[in-house]
């Protein structure tokens, strides 16, 4: 009953795997390809690049603060009835009309807001650039991690596929000996159970492989019909020549530079409520055109108006609303910077610890793989000679499977930790 159930499960997994393989087209990739595609195609990276362009546009807009407006057209004024003179005399029966047409220029230059807002906009555009690079590193790191997971599941699947073939051959050999009366029927049933178990494990690994392929395809913004296949047929440890982690290494991180630029932006806006009060507002106006009544002859007329004014907002003296607002934003930003410093130390500590521990695991995993492989080979040879029981081969095979899968997983985790440390130290991918 148990064997029938396993056969049904194997059949279902085979159908699912066959359907998936036919529906999707294999697309080989390696680590270099993933790095390039993640940088070029990922939608999140594109979003942050657009935000950077938006910040640059706002900076360009802030630079317009000193430029005047040019205007042209016509204006008119008509009065019929009473009018009052400047000394309070009321005139009755007034019927007047005025017409002006021409060209003018007007400028209202607020040195306080113009200077500091331009400086703040510049800092915001720099922050947007740093955030864009930081997000790019985060996305590419995620793509690299998924790629190593995909490669590990692919190698695991191919490894199990080879063992399935080996288990099938072994089962057929046992069947021959059972028919010859040299072994028991239970030995053959055990071999078939082992064969089905390996096949299920292989198909489960293939499903995990396809799952990672789907995740990476979505991250790289590729077509859903594509099934990614690692072109790297071997999994080897990678290492980078990097400096030792520095306690102040956070200063190289794009996130820190972005947060610091935002802080300088808030500080510039705060200065507009202090030093900015010493800066005046300049108004300049000039127009030239024809001026006169509707029926009377018009003549060319031009005028120039100018003023330089200092203002002292009473709200700034009594309530200090703007000052308190900017102070709160500055304190919040400083808190974010301190949080990031702690996060930096955490990321460095975790990455370094992972590398050291996994580096030791690699040595043990390699030894376990070598010894289990030799044990399996000897067990198979003894089984052929008839000096080993089938369950001994199956047990040796299980040890070999566990050692091989653990070795693949260890190398994959080591490579992921290397890239994590590289990014944590402020290097760009």
PyMOL commands that set and color helices and strands:
alter all, ss='L'
color gray80, all
select helices_A, chain A and resi 2-23+31-41+43-66+111-179+185-219+249-252+254-271+275-278+314-318+321-385+390-424
alter helices_A, ss='H'
color red, helices_A
select strands_A, chain A and resi 25-29+69-84+90-110+226-230+281-292+299-309
alter strands_A, ss='S'
color yellow, strands_A
deselect
rebuild
show_as cartoon
